Each structure stands twice: as C-alpha cells, then as structure tokens.
Amino acid sequence: MSKNKVVLIIASYNGQKYWPDLLPALAEEHYVDFDLEIVVVDNNSSDNSAEYVQNNFPNFKLIKLSKNEGFVGANNAGYFYAKEVGAKYIYLLNQDTVITKNFLQPLYDFALNNKFGSLQSKINLWPEKDKLNTLGNQIHFLGFGYGLKSGQQDLQHYSVRKINYCSGAGVFINMSSLDKMAYLFDDTLFAYLEDLDLGWSLQLLGYDNYLVPASQIYHKYEFSRSMRSVQWFERNRLWVMLKNYHVLTLILILPAWLVMEIGQLCFAWKNHYLIKKINGYGFIFSFTQWQKLLYYRGLIQKNRQRSDRQVVRNFSGKIRFQPLNSLALQMANFFFNIYWSLIKLIIIW
C-alpha cells in the first residue's frame, strides 16, 4: 500500500544566508507513515541560493523561476508541482525559519482524522525562542490581519483550536480543499495577506483552519521589514475584502471603511508613500484588474458553502498586535469595535 505524500515548499529569494539554520535539519527529517519531498522554488535570486541548494542538497527538488514572482508566485509553482506528483498535503515554510525535529508529525496525525483546510504550527520567534510569533492569525473586519499573542511569552500550554487563518510562515494545507479554487494563492497579491485571503476563502468553501501547537517552528521575524512593505498590505487588504465579502456586507462596512481610508491616507502622507497608496486604488479599479477581481470573486462566491454570518462572527473589531500599540490604535480600536459589534448583529446572509 502506497503512502500519502507530503510536499514541503520553500519560496526562496536571496535566502542563502538562512540555509545553514534550515536546510541541513530538513534533510534529516524522515517519517514512517508518509513520504516527504522537499521543494525549493527560487525567485531568480542573485546570491547563488539556487546553486547552493543544487550543490549541497541534491535530494531536494529545485524549481528555478526566470523572474521574481514573489511569495505568491513561488508557492503557486510549488503547489502545481505537488499536484503533478499526487501530493495529498503540502506544507509551506518560510526561508527564514528554523524547524524542530518531527514537526510535521502532529499535523499529519491531525489531518488523518479531521476535515480541515489548513493547519498552523506554533511559531515562536528566533533567537528569542521563549516568545511567540503567532498562535494563529486574526482577521479584522476591515481586512487587516495580525498574529495572536505576537511577542508574548510562550506559556507552553496550548490546545488545538480553530483560528481565522494560518500564517504562511508555517502552514499545512489539505490539497483537496483547494479543488474548487484550482489555485493556492491569488496571484494578484504577489506578497502579503495572501495567507489571510487563503484562510478566509477556505472558510467560505466550508473548511476550517486550526492551530496545532504540538508542531513547532521558529521564525526570524522582523516587524520593521514588514512595515517597509505597508503599501503592499494596503493594496492587498482592499482586494481581499472586495473579493470575499458578500456585497451586502461590503455596503454595511462602507462607513467604517471610509473612515479607515482617511486615516490610512494620512498615515501614508506622513510616512512618504501617499503616491503608492493612491496608485493602489488605481491598480484595483483599473479595467484589467477589475475584470480579474470579478473572476476571482465569482469563483469564491459561486462555490461558497458558508454564509458571511457563519464566517465573520469570529472576525475582530480590534487590532491586538503588540508592535503596533499606540494611542491612535487604541482610539481606533474603541470606535471600530463598537461599530463591528453592532454590524455583526445585522448580518443574516
């Protein structure tokens, strides 16, 4: 009897500096009850990342892209390869991570006995290993996403539980849950919030996302690095909302969205990326992209198995993310939490 196949995908871009902490340990991972294949998808790196993998880890599958397709494009390439080789599950792993031995086993054990869309490992920080990066991610009703318990002390005692979405840094995905979409990530997003979009879409399609804390990895996460790409977050945040919400929900949240957009425009002006923020509107509402948005939206809405009421009841009206804590955020949380608490009562579709 043949074993199930798990394909582990690493999207790589100039990642050679991370390889010594990651690839040797991955090469030693062996499992009795499933076959594991490791795939590195290189985004046309300029630091010899691909050559390093090719020369030192010949048992890994190396896919070399001709240009930088982003985190989204690289993982999509890995997904289509996994589909070709008949993988039952895939695991997406960031290049800037460190694994623990047999970290896939708890995820596989859970997968055999449960219906699910995606599963997240417990992700701690590196080198501050006693602190959490995320215990699963939360969706704010205005399209923001943030890691739960980020930066807090790891108290060790956590149980399996449903979460809004799994961090793309370490996520185990049921290939069959993607059949209705026929893709892994929406290729419009390039990078950032693609994991939020996936988790949201999976819920609409009738699949839940879980934290499985017995599986653990470490992440060399840098908040400042993420903030340098805030314009990508902003563009993608609006795209994901327009794609996944029911049209009546979009109408209900419009007043809060307008208030938030004014605040985000002021923030963009203050931080010298106002033109990029405005260009984001131009991108989303251009004729070509609008057609693409309607296609992706139609795909999700046509195949949805759950109502907005079922899915958004666990969305948040607050952003509880320690690195962003400020007086302005506290004020915004107060206003938007009241608004969302009332709006949720109206959503019956």
Secondary structure, 3 states (H helix, E strand, C coil): CCCEEEEEEEEECCCHHHHHHHHHHHHCCCCCCEEEEEEEEECCCCCCHHHHHHHHCCCCEEEECCCCCHHHHHHHHHHHHHHHCCCCEEEEECCCEEECCCCCHHHHHHHHHCCCCEEEEEEEECCCCCEEEECCEEEECCCCEEECCCCCECCCCCCCEEECECCCCEEEEEHHHHCCCCCCCCCCCCCCCHHHHHHHHHHHCCCCEEEEEEEEEEECCCHHHHHCCHHHHHHHHHHHHHHHCCHHHHHHHHHHHHHHHHHHHHHHHHCCCHHHHHHHHHHHCCHHHHHHHHHHHHHHHHHCCCCHHHHHCCCECCCCCHHHCCHHHHHHHHHHHHHHHHHHHHCCC
